[in-house]
Amino acid sequence: MKKGVLCGLRYLTRYPENFDPSKKYPTLLFLHGAGTIGNDLDKLAGNPFFEHVEKLNLPCVIFSPQCNEGKVWFDLFERLEDFARTVLEFDFVDKERYYVVGASMGGYATWQLAMSLNDIFAAAIPICGGGIYWNAGRLKNTPVWAFHGENDPTVFCEDSVQMVEAINKRGGNAKLTIYPNTDHNSWDPTYGNPEVWEWLFSQRFGKKDVSGGDAEAMDSKRFG
């Protein structure tokens, strides 16, 4: 994998087999969890995500920034937004097949980034994360497949349930897989499932209404 720095974030790029920069490729933005925070990209390269990617030989380009030591993704969110948009400037990125995936702390960031940048992502896979469910209308036109462990003691499964229900209540297209008898590690069964990636790569960014707003949520008498 190639190491670099973009928008003030260290990152790794993983290219598919027989990569040709003159062609267009589905592109994945991967956001790691708290266990991979640091100042060493070798630590990021050891994330289980990449092991599954290589086993399945996924036919995509992957950009993966690393959250700085002593920070969480929300501390760096403006940089993360800039990073996500800048990735689209690479000629080999298929702008209709640009996706965001993340687990745990990265699951939270995936939810928020997909809502904040709902004009660029074709689909999102948030794993054992959560988000601002009253703002979920911003994802009504973004396909989402969320995953969570039934018995997660770190991030409660209800966080994913609330997000998915809120999106669908607003006319969206979100689904949730809950792994029975599973704690926080709902990423390994997700990363290792070929059907997940088949679903993801079949999504295309089309013409969307990205206003997303829920007029009800703008009522100061109810929401401050």
C-alpha positions in Angstrom: 0.0 0.0 0.0 1.1 3.5 -0.7 1.6 6.0 2.1 0.9 9.7 1.9 -0.4 12.9 3.5 -3.6 14.7 2.3 -5.4 17.6 3.9 -3.3 17.2 7.0 -4.1 13.5 7.4 -1.7 10.6 7.0 -3.3 7.9 4.8 -2.9 4.7 3.0 -4.0 3.9 -0.5 -4.7 0.3 -1.6 -4.9 -0.4 -5.3 -6.6 -3.4 -6.9 -4.8 -6.0 -8.9 -3.5 -4.9 -12.3 -4.3 -1.3 -11.4 -4.4 1.1 -14.5 -4.5 4.8 -13.6 -6.1 5.6 -16.9 -9.2 3.6 -16.0 -12.0 4.4 -13.5 -12.4 2.4 -10.4 -15.0 2.1 -7.6 -13.4 3.9 -4.6 -13.8 3.3 -1.0 -13.2 5.7 1.9 -12.4 3.5 5.0 -12.6 5.0 8.5 -11.0 3.0 11.2 -12.0 2.7 14.9 -10.3 3.9 18.0 -8.0 0.9 18.1 -6.1 2.2 15.1 -5.6 5.8 16.3 -2.0 6.8 16.1 0.9 8.4 14.2 2.1 5.2 12.5 0.6 4.1 9.2 1.9 0.6 9.8 -0.5 0.3 12.6 -3.3 1.3 10.2 -2.1 -1.3 7.7 -2.6 -3.9 10.4 -6.3 -3.2 10.8 -8.3 -6.4 10.2 -10.2 -4.5 7.4 -7.2 -4.8 5.1 -6.8 -8.5 5.8 -10.3 -9.2 4.6 -9.9 -6.9 1.6 -6.9 -8.9 0.4 -8.6 -12.3 1.0 -11.5 -11.2 -1.1 -9.4 -9.4 -3.7 -11.8 -6.5 -3.8 -11.7 -4.7 -7.2 -11.6 -1.2 -5.8 -9.3 1.6 -4.8 -9.2 2.3 -1.0 -8.3 5.5 0.7 -7.9 5.2 4.4 -6.9 8.2 6.6 -5.5 7.7 10.1 -6.9 9.6 13.1 -4.1 11.4 14.9 -2.9 10.2 18.4 -4.9 11.9 21.1 -7.8 12.7 18.8 -11.1 11.2 17.6 -12.6 11.7 14.2 -14.9 14.4 15.3 -11.9 16.5 16.5 -10.6 16.3 12.9 -14.0 16.4 11.1 -13.3 19.4 8.9 -10.1 17.8 7.7 -11.9 14.6 7.1 -14.5 16.4 5.0 -11.8 18.0 2.9 -10.0 14.7 2.6 -13.2 13.0 1.3 -13.8 15.7 -1.3 -10.2 15.8 -2.4 -10.2 12.1 -3.1 -12.6 12.8 -5.9 -9.9 14.8 -7.7 -8.0 11.7 -8.6 -8.6 10.8 -12.2 -9.0 7.1 -11.6 -11.9 7.6 -9.1 -15.3 6.7 -10.5 -17.4 9.5 -9.0 -20.6 7.5 -9.4 -19.2 4.7 -7.3 -17.6 6.4 -4.3 -18.5 4.8 -0.9 -17.8 5.3 2.8 -17.3 2.4 5.3 -16.3 2.5 8.9 -16.5 0.7 12.2 -16.9 1.8 15.8 -15.5 5.3 16.1 -15.3 5.0 12.3 -18.9 3.9 12.2 -19.9 7.2 13.9 -17.8 9.1 11.4 -19.3 7.2 8.5 -22.8 8.2 9.6 -21.8 11.8 10.0 -19.7 12.1 6.9 -22.5 10.5 4.8 -24.9 13.0 6.2 -22.6 16.0 5.8 -21.5 15.0 2.3 -24.6 13.5 1.0 -23.8 15.0 -2.4 -20.8 12.7 -3.1 -21.3 9.2 -1.7 -23.2 6.5 -3.6 -23.7 4.4 -0.5 -22.6 3.9 3.1 -21.8 1.0 5.4 -21.6 2.1 9.1 -20.7 -0.7 11.5 -21.3 -0.6 15.2 -21.7 3.2 15.1 -24.5 5.7 15.7 -25.5 9.2 14.6 -27.7 12.2 14.9 -30.9 10.4 14.1 -33.1 13.5 13.9 -30.9 14.6 11.0 -31.2 11.3 9.2 -33.4 12.8 6.5 -30.2 13.9 4.8 -29.7 10.2 3.9 -33.1 9.6 2.4 -31.5 9.2 -1.0 -28.3 7.4 0.0 -28.5 3.6 0.2 -27.2 2.5 3.7 -26.5 -1.0 5.0 -25.7 -0.8 8.7 -24.4 -3.6 10.9 -24.3 -4.1 14.7 -23.8 -6.8 17.3 -26.9 -7.6 19.3 -25.1 -7.5 22.6 -22.6 -4.7 21.9 -21.6 -3.2 25.3 -19.5 -0.5 23.8 -21.9 1.1 21.3 -25.4 0.0 21.9 -27.3 -1.7 19.1 -30.1 0.8 19.5 -27.9 3.5 18.1 -28.0 1.8 14.7 -31.7 0.9 15.0 -32.6 4.5 15.6 -30.6 5.7 12.6 -32.0 3.2 10.2 -35.6 3.7 11.4 -35.2 7.5 11.1 -33.9 7.2 7.5 -36.7 4.9 6.4 -39.4 7.0 8.2 -38.3 9.9 5.9 -38.6 7.8 2.8 -35.1 6.4 2.7 -33.5 3.1 1.7 -31.6 1.8 4.8 -31.3 -1.7 6.1 -29.8 -3.1 9.3 -28.2 -6.5 10.0 -28.0 -7.4 13.7 -25.7 -10.2 14.5 -27.2 -12.4 17.3 -25.0 -13.2 20.4 -22.3 -10.7 19.1 -20.5 -8.1 21.2 -18.7 -5.1 19.7 -16.9 -6.9 16.9 -19.4 -6.8 14.2 -16.8 -5.7 11.6 -15.1 -9.1 11.0 -18.3 -10.9 9.8 -19.2 -7.8 7.7 -15.8 -7.3 6.1 -15.6 -11.0 5.3 -19.0 -11.3 3.6 -18.8 -11.1 -0.2 -22.5 -10.3 -0.4 -21.8 -7.0 1.4 -19.3 -5.9 -1.2 -21.5 -7.1 -4.1 -24.3 -4.9 -2.7 -22.0 -1.9 -2.2 -20.4 -2.0 -5.7 -23.8 -2.3 -7.3 -24.8 1.1 -5.9 -24.5 4.2 -8.2 -24.7 7.8 -7.4 -27.7 9.2 -9.3 -29.5 12.4 -9.3 -30.5 13.1 -5.8 -32.4 15.6 -3.7 -29.7 16.3 -1.2 -31.5 19.0 0.8 -32.3 16.3 3.2 -33.9 18.6 5.7 -36.8 17.5 7.8 -39.0 20.6 8.3 -40.2 19.3 11.6 -36.7 19.3 12.9 -36.4 23.0 12.2 -39.1 23.8 14.8 -37.4 25.8 17.6 -40.3 25.1 20.0 -39.5 21.4 19.8 -35.8 21.3 19.1 -34.4 24.5 20.6 
